[in-house]
Amino acid sequence: MKIVILGAGIIGVTSAYFLAKAGHSVTVLDRQSGPALETSFANAGQISPGYSSPWAAPGIPQKAVKWMFMKHAPLIIRPRVDLEAWRWMASMLRNCTSSRYALNKGRMVRVAEYSRDVLRALREEEGISYDEDTRGLLQLFRKQEQLDAIGKDVEVLRQDGVPFEVLDAEACRGIEPGLKSARVPVVGGLRLPNDETGDCFKFTNQLAARCEALGVTFRYGVSIEDIRAEGGRILSVRTSEGDVEADSYIAALGSYTPRLVRGLGLQVPVYPIKGYSITIPIVEAERAPLSTVMDETYKVAITRLGDRIRVGGMAEIAGFSTDLPRARRETLELSVQDLFHGAGDLSQASFWSGLRPMTPDGTPIIGPTRYRNLWLNTGHGTLGWTMACGSARVLADLVSGLRPEIEADDLALSRYSKQVAAKLRSRGTASARPYQPAARSYRSEVALNERSFELWSN
């Protein structure tokens, strides 16, 4: 099957890899000069299945009001937001109930846990190195009330079988010795030992090279302008270099996906939530983090990437702006200096911002649309790096006519239909079915499913 993927970020490139492994002919289009040059470029570096939680949570509306008056707030709402932003926020607020939080977190953990296992298998097979580390994540609490409030998260982790440890301050310093130089008190932490870290940009570029060896064509510097459809099928994609035709199309453009498919009558509830990071060269290794530390107070992740520290966080609702206000950098600097004082040279830090494609329920959108040859892989929010490999594997299975190894019905765009959502709840698909790593040949199974695809697509 001839497949065109729109977007060469971490989601587009991992999708290309698994589709190529499945025997498809794949072309990837992107407006940038290479892979992972937008949202995937300088994210926080954490691969955190256990920390996969929706921003829409009980108590968030009250916290949001409080954050509006904080100098170093984890959530910033620019006053010039548009109607689309208000609609998205209203939908997010509807997901801030205990029942919806548990439902959405269960979905997210399911995808993220699966994705971590798929990443490990890919890493072993391809031998990719990307400043990876497997020492887990430590969610750090400065105040006792923060530690006391982790009950709901712990319960979901326990139900999903995700290993965790609740630590006191001394145990936190044992896991992360650099915290001994902290300028602020630490009361405890929640450790997720199965979480990982790594440079998303390095990984994506190395995987793109593996994709090319598998026959994937990358066309960079190509602007994607429109999609032409007829009779419930996509006919072509209009680009700055002419029309591109294929059997199937994958929209993996992150925050820009809704704009592209809106002309098709598809309403994709993804909004750009701006995040920031600084990358700091390490000058005092013994003061630096060993893995990832999540500063719960500022919602900032501090991650060791080889000889660098990546500090990333905040959620800013500001449309498609990618400016770099000094105040945001100050928040990131404050967090890392509070906890790992003197570890890096802040005068040499690089400052970056990216637009995270966020859904109102936190769960990515993976699967079919009402156009039978158009698929979506978008809306991963702050967890694109965490969920990329699993999302791509699920999508490749669906496109190839195979049954994914995890439940995927409630990941599709159709879950936003009231009727479909009611059916999913009644069927109990919020709980993941256990999956077994499959010992199967993609090429043989895809060959068996070629005829079924032909019948489905015509």
C-alpha positions in Angstrom: 0.0 0.0 0.0 1.2 3.5 -0.8 1.0 5.8 2.2 1.7 9.5 2.7 2.5 10.8 6.2 2.0 14.5 6.9 4.5 15.6 9.4 8.1 14.5 10.3 8.1 15.0 14.1 8.4 12.1 16.5 4.9 10.9 15.8 5.3 11.1 12.0 8.7 9.4 11.9 7.7 6.5 14.3 4.6 6.0 12.2 6.7 5.8 9.1 9.0 3.3 10.7 6.3 0.8 11.7 4.4 1.2 8.5 7.6 0.5 6.5 8.3 -2.5 8.7 4.8 -3.7 7.8 5.7 -3.6 4.1 4.1 -0.4 3.0 5.6 2.2 0.6 5.8 5.3 2.7 6.5 9.0 1.9 6.8 11.6 4.6 6.1 15.3 3.9 7.3 18.2 6.1 7.7 21.9 5.7 11.0 22.0 7.8 14.4 21.1 6.5 14.7 17.9 8.5 12.9 15.7 11.1 11.9 16.8 14.6 12.5 20.6 14.2 9.3 21.8 15.8 7.6 20.4 19.0 9.9 17.4 19.0 13.1 19.4 19.0 13.7 20.3 22.7 11.0 18.8 24.9 11.6 17.8 28.5 13.3 14.5 27.6 11.2 12.3 29.8 9.5 9.0 28.8 7.0 8.8 31.6 4.2 6.2 31.4 3.6 6.3 35.1 3.3 10.1 35.0 0.8 10.0 32.2 -2.0 12.1 33.6 -4.5 14.5 32.0 -4.2 18.2 32.8 -8.0 18.0 33.2 -8.2 16.9 36.8 -10.4 17.5 39.9 -9.3 20.7 41.6 -7.6 22.2 38.5 -10.2 25.0 38.0 -9.6 26.2 41.5 -5.8 25.9 41.0 -6.0 27.8 37.7 -7.6 30.7 39.5 -4.8 30.7 42.1 -2.1 30.3 39.3 -3.3 33.5 37.6 -1.9 35.5 40.5 1.5 33.6 40.7 4.6 35.0 39.2 6.0 31.6 38.3 2.7 29.9 37.4 2.6 26.5 35.6 -0.4 27.6 33.6 -0.5 30.9 31.8 -3.5 32.2 29.9 -2.8 35.1 27.6 -5.6 37.6 27.4 -5.7 37.7 23.6 -6.9 34.1 23.2 -9.4 33.3 20.6 -12.9 31.7 20.5 -11.3 28.4 19.6 -9.3 28.5 22.8 -12.3 29.2 25.0 -14.2 26.3 23.4 -11.2 24.0 24.1 -10.9 25.2 27.7 -14.6 24.7 28.3 -14.3 21.1 27.0 -11.3 20.6 29.3 -13.2 21.8 32.3 -15.9 19.3 31.6 -13.2 16.6 32.0 -12.2 17.8 35.4 -14.5 15.4 37.3 -13.2 12.4 39.3 -14.8 9.9 37.0 -13.5 11.4 33.8 -10.1 11.9 35.2 -9.9 8.2 36.1 -11.2 7.2 32.6 -8.8 9.5 30.8 -5.8 8.6 32.9 -6.5 4.9 32.4 -6.4 5.4 28.7 -3.3 7.5 28.8 -1.4 5.0 31.0 -2.5 2.2 28.7 -1.0 3.8 25.6 2.1 5.0 27.5 3.0 1.7 29.1 2.6 -0.1 25.8 4.7 2.6 24.1 7.6 2.2 26.5 7.7 -1.6 25.8 7.6 -0.9 22.0 10.4 1.6 22.4 12.5 -0.9 24.3 12.1 -3.5 21.6 12.8 -1.0 18.8 15.9 0.2 20.7 17.2 -3.3 21.0 16.5 -4.2 17.4 17.9 -1.0 15.8 20.7 -0.2 18.3 19.7 3.5 18.5 21.5 5.7 21.1 20.0 9.0 22.1 21.4 9.9 25.6 18.9 7.4 27.0 18.7 6.4 30.7 16.4 4.0 32.5 16.6 5.1 36.1 13.1 6.2 36.4 11.3 9.5 37.3 11.0 11.2 40.7 8.0 13.5 41.3 9.2 15.8 44.0 7.1 17.5 46.6 8.2 20.6 48.4 5.1 20.8 50.6 3.3 18.2 52.7 -0.1 18.9 51.2 1.3 18.0 47.7 2.5 14.6 49.0 -0.9 14.1 50.8 -2.8 14.7 47.5 -1.3 11.8 45.5 -3.9 9.3 46.6 -5.9 9.3 43.3 -2.8 8.9 41.2 -1.4 6.1 43.3 -4.7 4.3 43.1 -4.7 4.4 39.3 -1.1 3.3 39.2 -2.0 0.4 41.5 -5.0 -0.6 39.4 -2.9 -0.6 36.2 0.0 -2.5 37.8 2.5 0.3 37.4 5.4 0.0 39.9 5.8 3.0 42.2 7.5 4.0 45.5 6.4 6.7 47.9 9.6 8.2 49.4 10.5 10.5 52.3 13.0 13.3 51.8 16.1 11.3 52.7 15.1 8.5 50.3 14.7 11.2 47.6 18.2 12.4 48.1 19.4 8.8 48.0 17.9 8.4 44.5 19.0 11.8 43.4 22.2 12.8 45.3 22.2 16.2 43.6 19.3 17.2 45.7 21.7 17.6 48.7 22.5 21.0 47.2 18.9 22.1 47.0 18.1 25.6 48.3 14.5 24.7 49.3 13.1 22.0 51.6 11.9 18.7 50.1 9.3 16.6 52.0 9.1 13.5 49.8 8.4 12.1 46.4 6.7 9.6 44.2 9.1 7.5 42.2 8.3 5.6 39.0 11.2 3.3 38.5 10.1 2.1 35.0 10.1 5.5 33.4 13.0 6.6 31.2 14.7 9.6 29.7 16.3 10.5 26.4 16.8 13.1 23.7 13.7 13.0 21.4 15.5 15.0 18.7 18.4 12.6 18.5 16.1 9.6 18.5 13.9 10.9 15.8 16.8 11.7 13.5 18.4 8.3 14.0 15.1 6.6 13.4 14.5 8.7 10.2 17.8 7.3 8.9 16.6 3.7 9.7 13.4 4.6 7.9 15.3 5.6 4.8 17.2 2.3 4.9 13.7 0.6 4.8 12.8 2.6 1.7 10.9 5.5 3.3 11.0 8.7 1.2 11.3 12.0 3.2 10.4 15.2 1.3 11.5 18.2 3.4 10.8 21.9 2.7 7.3 21.0 1.4 4.3 23.0 2.7 1.1 21.0 3.0 -1.7 23.3 1.9 -4.9 21.3 1.5 -6.6 17.9 1.2 -8.8 17.0 -1.8 -11.6 14.5 -1.1 -14.5 12.9 -3.0 -17.0 10.3 -2.2 -15.8 9.6 1.3 -12.1 9.2 0.2 -9.1 11.4 0.1 -7.9 11.8 -3.5 -4.7 13.9 -3.0 -2.8 16.3 -0.8 -2.0 19.7 -2.3 1.5 20.9 -1.5 3.9 23.7 -2.5 5.4 21.2 -4.9 2.1 20.0 -6.5 -0.4 17.3 -5.7 0.6 14.1 -3.9 -1.5 10.9 -4.3 -1.5 7.8 -2.2 -3.7 4.9 -1.1 -3.9 6.2 2.5 -2.9 9.3 4.4 -1.8 9.8 8.0 -2.2 13.3 9.5 0.5 13.7 12.1 0.9 17.5 12.1 0.4 18.0 15.9 -1.3 21.3 16.6 -1.7 22.0 12.9 -3.8 18.9 12.2 -7.2 20.5 13.0 -6.6 23.4 10.5 -5.7 21.0 7.8 -8.7 18.7 8.1 -11.3 21.4 9.0 -12.1 21.8 5.3 -13.1 18.2 5.2 -15.8 18.8 7.9 -13.7 17.1 10.6 -13.6 18.7 14.0 -10.4 17.6 15.8 -10.3 19.0 19.3 -6.6 19.7 19.5 -5.3 23.0 20.7 -1.6 24.2 20.9 -0.5 24.4 24.5 2.8 26.2 24.5 5.7 24.8 26.5 9.2 26.1 27.2 12.6 24.5 27.9 16.2 25.5 28.6 19.1 23.3 27.9 22.1 23.8 30.2 25.6 22.4 29.9 26.7 20.6 33.1 29.6 22.1 35.0 29.2 20.3 38.4 28.2 16.7 37.6 27.8 15.7 41.3 25.1 18.4 41.7 23.2 17.4 38.5 20.2 15.1 38.3 20.8 11.5 37.4 17.5 11.0 35.6 14.3 13.1 35.6 12.9 15.0 38.6 9.5 16.6 38.3 9.2 19.7 40.4 5.5 19.5 41.4 5.4 23.1 42.6 6.0 24.6 39.1 5.1 21.5 37.0 8.7 21.6 35.6 10.7 18.5 34.6 14.5 18.5 35.1 16.2 15.8 33.1 19.8 14.7 32.6 20.6 14.2 28.9 24.3 13.2 28.8 26.4 16.2 29.6 23.3 18.5 29.5 20.3 19.3 31.7 17.0 19.9 30.0 14.5 21.9 32.0 11.0 21.9 30.5 7.5 22.8 31.5 4.6 25.2 31.8 1.5 25.3 29.8 0.6 28.6 28.1 -2.6 29.2 26.2 -1.5 31.7 23.6 -2.6 30.4 20.2 0.2 29.6 17.8 2.7 32.1 19.3 6.3 30.8 19.7 7.8 33.9 21.2 10.2 33.6 24.2 9.3 35.9 27.1 12.0 36.4 29.6 9.6 35.6 32.5 9.1 32.0 31.3 12.9 31.4 31.3 13.1 32.8 34.8 10.6 30.2 36.0 12.7 27.3 34.5 15.9 28.8 35.9 14.3 29.2 39.4 13.2 25.5 39.5 16.5 24.0 38.5 18.5 26.4 40.7 16.2 25.6 43.7 16.7 21.9 43.4 20.1 21.4 41.7 21.9 24.6 42.6 25.2 25.1 40.7 24.9 22.0 38.5 24.8 23.9 35.2 26.0 27.1 33.6 22.9 29.1 33.1 24.7 31.8 31.1 25.3 29.2 28.3 21.7 27.8 28.3 19.6 27.7 25.1 16.0 28.8 25.4 13.2 27.2 23.3 9.4 27.0 23.0 7.1 24.5 21.3 3.4 24.0 20.7 2.1 20.8 22.3 -1.0 19.4 20.5 -3.4 18.9 23.5 -6.8 17.3 23.5 -9.3 18.4 26.2 -9.3 14.9 27.8 -5.5 14.4 27.6 -5.7 11.2 25.5 -4.2 11.3 22.0 -6.3 10.7 18.9 -5.2 7.6 17.1 -7.2 5.9 14.4 -9.6 6.2 11.5 -11.8 9.1 10.4 -15.1 9.0 8.4 -12.9 9.2 5.3 -11.9 5.6 4.8 -8.3 6.3 3.8 -7.5 9.2 6.2 -6.1 8.4 9.6 -5.1 10.5 12.6 -2.1 10.3 14.9 -2.1 13.5 16.9 -3.1 15.2 20.1 -0.4 13.7 22.4 0.0 17.0 24.4 3.0 16.9 26.7 3.5 13.2 26.2 4.4 12.8 22.5 7.8 11.4 23.3 6.4 9.1 25.9 3.6 7.7 23.7 5.1 7.9 20.2 6.3 4.4 19.6 3.1 2.8 21.0 0.8 5.2 19.1 2.7 4.5 15.8 2.5 0.7 16.3 -1.2 0.9 17.0 -1.7 3.0 14.0 0.3 0.7 11.7 -1.7 -2.2 12.9 -5.0 -0.5 12.2 -3.9 0.7 8.7 -2.7 -2.8 7.9 -6.0 -4.3 8.9 -4.6 -6.0 12.0 -5.9 -6.0 15.6 -3.7 -3.8 17.8 -2.2 -5.4 20.9 -4.0 -2.9 23.2 -7.6 -1.6 23.1 -7.8 1.2 20.5 -11.5 1.8 19.9 -11.6 4.6 22.5 -8.5 6.4 21.1 -10.2 7.3 17.8 -11.7 10.7 16.9 -15.2 9.1 17.2 -14.9 9.0 21.0 -16.0 12.6 21.0 -19.4 11.6 19.6 -21.8 11.4 22.5 -23.3 8.1 21.1 -19.9 6.5 20.6 -18.7 7.6 24.0 -21.8 6.1 25.7 -21.2 2.8 23.9 -17.5 2.8 25.0 -18.5 3.4 28.6 -21.0 0.6 28.5 -18.5 -1.8 27.0 -15.9 -0.9 29.6 -13.2 -0.1 27.1 -11.6 2.4 29.5 -9.8 -0.6 31.0 -6.9 -1.9 28.9 -7.1 -5.6 27.9 -3.8 -7.4 28.8 -1.5 -7.5 25.8 1.2 -10.1 25.1 4.2 -9.0 23.0 3.4 -10.6 19.6 5.9 -12.9 17.9 4.6 -12.3 14.4 5.8 -11.2 11.0 4.3 -7.9 9.9 5.0 -8.7 6.2 3.3 -12.0 6.3 0.2 -10.7 8.1 0.0 -7.6 5.9 0.2 -9.8 2.8 -2.7 -11.8 4.1 -4.7 -8.6 4.6 -4.0 -7.0 1.2 -7.3 -8.2 -0.3 -9.3 -7.0 2.7 -7.7 -3.5 2.3 -8.6 -3.4 -1.4 -12.2 -4.2 -0.6 -12.3 -1.7 2.3 -10.7 1.2 0.3 -12.8 1.0 -2.8 
